[in-house]
Amino acid sequence: KSKKKLRFIIDYKRLNEIIKKNYYLLFFIIKLKEILYRA
């Protein structure tokens, strides 16, 4: 049972990293669109 919980925590951390990377990518795309819109 504890092994499964540990695996879940590891998966959650990995998921968090993916979400963070995607969030930064999304933020960058939005900023880029704003810059292109003004130009």
Secondary structure in CASP SS format (residue, H / E / C, confidence):
PFRMAT SS
TARGET T0000
AUTHOR 0000-0000-0000
METHOD secondary structure of the structure
MODEL  1
K C 1.00
S H 1.00
K H 1.00
K H 1.00
K H 1.00
L H 1.00
R H 1.00
F H 1.00
I H 1.00
I H 1.00
D H 1.00
Y H 1.00
K H 1.00
R H 1.00
L H 1.00
N H 1.00
E H 1.00
I H 1.00
I H 1.00
K H 1.00
K H 1.00
N H 1.00
Y H 1.00
Y H 1.00
L H 1.00
L H 1.00
F H 1.00
F H 1.00
I H 1.00
I H 1.00
K H 1.00
L H 1.00
K H 1.00
E H 1.00
I H 1.00
L H 1.00
Y H 1.00
R H 1.00
A C 1.00
END
